């Protein structure tokens, strides 16, 4: 009989729950342990619709946020942009 690896998921017969696959590493986890990946798209966070495990989760990158108007006007007055 072949052995099927189930990654980091466990089966509880008295309280069954769904399994899910991490979209980055491909390991199988309990679905409730996976989370959606968010990133900045313009001034707010957007859901990238990627389910990832705790190890693969990336914090949203602050450098992707647009600059504040105050900062932009200061750069324009200096002729840098």
Protein Blocks (a to p, Z undefined) as FASTA:
>chain_A
ZZddehjaccdfklgcdddddfklopacdfklpccddddehjbdcdehiacdfklpccdd
fklpccdfklmmmmmmnopZZ
